Amino acid sequence: MKPLFVLAILTVVCLSSPATAQTLERVRDSGEFKIGYREDAAPFSYRDALGEASGYAVDLCRQVAADLKAALGLDSIRVTYVPVTAENRFAAVQEGRIDILCGPTSVTLSRRELVDFSIFTFADGASVLYQAGGPKTFEELAGKKVGVRDGTTTETALMNTLKGLSLAAEVVPVADHADGLAKLEAGDISAYFADQAILIYLAAGSAAPEKLRLSDRHFTNEPYALALRRGDDDFRLLVDRTLSRLYRSGRIVQIFNNAFGAKATPSDPLKLLYAIHRLPE
């Protein structure tokens, strides 16, 4: 009876473990690696003019795919790019529709209840983009309309900031960052609230950047990382090893420049992040 009891317990354990939990085995068997990316979160993750997945985080995940191919000894690997939204991205990870989430994904403790994260990939913070002729300080937004991307930690940060300053501004959720910029340029909102790196990118791509003004004030601390399924330690180690090698070799600067422009340089906090995560083998 005792051996049968042990066998029964082992059977239950095996059946209760999701087949999708071990990414390395699934990729070895299928030859496919599924990258989840946002279509509307440039310069980190977006669909470019050719309809292809692009951006800083997407390039990091392409390097993960290359290292995964080498680690598994595969002759080739099929990388599939799966579009996700701000609303369904974590469910896509949990349900196995994607192997890794590649975008401007802030790490929070509540999100760690849903997914695991790699070591940090970027350091940013929420800021605000104004019309040049509009409010000059955040406090002057009282009674004004402020746009923010719906369904993000930035939306929560805006609500908390307004509450903390006792400002009665109207929060206007937008579908994506391009929509937010369009509303700001049209005067439908007085300011747009988002992570500063995204705001810099939006302003640079505006038809009239001289009519916009970026605040130098940070309202939050937003550490980004790549998200993957919980409990998949071997895959997470491979991802962390890929990122650490990029930081140690300095190749991360090329990836940064590809996303932000050849003249752009990582901020001091970002340089520190790269230095901290140059983990030895």
Backbone hydrogen bonds, N-H to C=O, Kabsch-Sander energy under -0.5 kcal/mol:
donor,donor_aa,acceptor,acceptor_aa,energy
5,F,1,M,-2.5
6,V,2,K,-2.4
7,L,3,P,-2.4
8,A,4,L,-2.2
9,I,5,F,-2.2
10,L,6,V,-2.5
11,T,7,L,-2.2
12,V,8,A,-2.2
13,V,9,I,-2.4
14,C,10,L,-2.5
15,L,11,T,-2.5
16,S,12,V,-2.0
17,S,13,V,-0.8
17,S,14,C,-0.7
21,A,18,P,-1.8
23,T,21,A,-1.0
26,R,22,Q,-1.8
27,V,23,T,-2.8
28,R,24,L,-2.2
29,D,25,E,-2.2
30,S,26,R,-2.5
31,G,27,V,-2.9
33,F,78,R,-2.8
35,I,33,F,-0.7
35,I,80,T,-2.7
36,G,34,K,-0.5
36,G,100,I,-3.0
37,Y,82,V,-2.0
38,R,102,C,-0.7
39,E,84,V,-0.6
41,A,45,S,-2.2
44,F,41,A,-1.6
45,S,41,A,-1.8
46,Y,54,S,-2.2
47,R,39,E,-1.5
48,D,46,Y,-0.6
48,D,52,E,-2.9
51,G,48,D,-2.3
54,S,46,Y,-2.8
56,Y,43,P,-2.4
57,A,44,F,-1.3
58,V,44,F,-1.2
59,D,55,G,-2.4
60,L,56,Y,-1.6
61,C,57,A,-2.0
62,R,58,V,-1.9
63,Q,59,D,-1.6
64,V,60,L,-1.7
65,A,61,C,-2.3
66,A,62,R,-2.0
67,D,63,Q,-2.4
68,L,64,V,-2.5
69,K,65,A,-2.3
70,A,66,A,-1.9
71,A,67,D,-2.7
72,L,68,L,-2.1
73,G,69,K,-0.6
73,G,70,A,-0.7
74,L,69,K,-2.1
78,R,31,G,-3.5
79,V,77,I,-0.7
80,T,33,F,-2.6
80,T,78,R,-0.6
81,Y,79,V,-0.5
82,V,35,I,-3.3
82,V,80,T,-0.6
84,V,37,Y,-2.4
89,R,85,T,-1.4
92,A,88,N,-2.1
93,V,89,R,-1.3
94,Q,90,F,-2.6
95,E,91,A,-2.7
96,G,93,V,-1.2
97,R,92,A,-1.5
98,I,92,A,-1.5
99,D,34,K,-2.8
100,I,34,K,-1.3
101,L,227,A,-2.8
102,C,36,G,-3.1
102,C,100,I,-0.6
103,G,101,L,-0.7
105,T,103,G,-2.0
106,S,104,P,-0.7
107,V,223,P,-2.7
108,T,106,S,-0.5
112,R,108,T,-1.4
113,E,110,S,-1.0
114,L,111,R,-1.5
115,V,111,R,-2.3
116,D,228,L,-2.9
118,S,226,L,-2.2
121,T,224,Y,-2.6
122,F,224,Y,-1.0
124,D,222,E,-1.9
127,S,194,A,-3.3
129,L,192,Y,-2.7
130,Y,128,V,-0.5
130,Y,213,R,-3.2
131,Q,190,S,-1.1
132,A,211,K,-3.2
134,G,131,Q,-2.1
140,E,137,T,-0.8
141,L,138,F,-1.9
142,A,139,E,-1.1
143,G,168,A,-1.3
144,K,141,L,-2.8
146,V,170,E,-3.0
147,G,191,A,-2.8
148,V,172,V,-1.7
149,R,193,F,-0.6
150,D,174,V,-2.0
152,T,149,R,-0.8
156,T,152,T,-1.2
157,A,153,T,-2.4
158,L,154,T,-2.4
159,M,155,E,-2.1
160,N,156,T,-2.5
161,T,157,A,-2.5
162,L,158,L,-2.6
163,K,159,M,-2.2
164,G,160,N,-2.7
165,L,161,T,-1.8
166,S,163,K,-0.9
167,L,162,L,-2.7
169,A,167,L,-1.1
170,E,144,K,-2.9
171,V,169,A,-0.6
172,V,146,V,-3.1
174,V,148,V,-2.2
177,H,40,D,-0.8
180,G,176,D,-1.9
181,L,177,H,-2.5
182,A,178,A,-2.4
183,K,179,D,-2.3
184,L,180,G,-2.0
185,E,181,L,-2.8
186,A,182,A,-1.9
187,G,183,K,-0.6
187,G,184,L,-0.8
188,D,183,K,-2.0
189,I,183,K,-1.1
190,S,145,K,-2.7
191,A,145,K,-1.0
192,Y,129,L,-2.4
193,F,147,G,-3.0
194,A,127,S,-1.6
194,A,192,Y,-0.5
196,Q,125,G,-2.7
198,I,195,D,-0.6
199,L,195,D,-2.0
200,I,196,Q,-2.6
201,Y,197,A,-1.8
202,L,198,I,-2.5
203,A,199,L,-2.8
204,A,200,I,-2.2
205,G,201,Y,-1.5
206,S,203,A,-1.1
211,K,208,A,-2.0
212,L,209,P,-1.7
213,R,130,Y,-2.4
215,S,128,V,-2.5
219,F,126,A,-3.0
220,T,126,A,-0.6
222,E,124,D,-3.6
222,E,220,T,-0.5
224,Y,122,F,-2.8
224,Y,222,E,-0.5
225,A,105,T,-1.7
226,L,119,I,-0.5
227,A,101,L,-1.3
228,L,116,D,-2.2
232,D,229,R,-1.1
233,D,231,G,-1.1
236,R,232,D,-2.3
237,L,233,D,-2.4
238,L,234,D,-1.8
239,V,235,F,-2.4
240,D,236,R,-2.7
241,R,237,L,-2.5
242,T,238,L,-2.2
243,L,239,V,-2.3
244,S,240,D,-2.6
245,R,241,R,-2.1
246,L,242,T,-1.9
247,Y,243,L,-2.2
248,R,244,S,-2.8
249,S,245,R,-2.4
250,G,246,L,-1.0
251,R,246,L,-0.5
252,I,246,L,-1.5
253,V,250,G,-1.5
254,Q,250,G,-0.5
255,I,251,R,-1.5
256,F,252,I,-2.5
257,N,253,V,-2.7
258,N,254,Q,-2.3
259,A,255,I,-1.3
260,F,256,F,-2.8
261,G,257,N,-2.3
264,A,261,G,-1.3
271,K,267,S,-2.7
272,L,268,D,-2.3
273,L,269,P,-2.0
274,Y,270,L,-2.5
275,A,271,K,-2.2
276,I,272,L,-2.7
277,H,273,L,-2.0
278,R,275,A,-1.2
279,L,277,H,-2.1
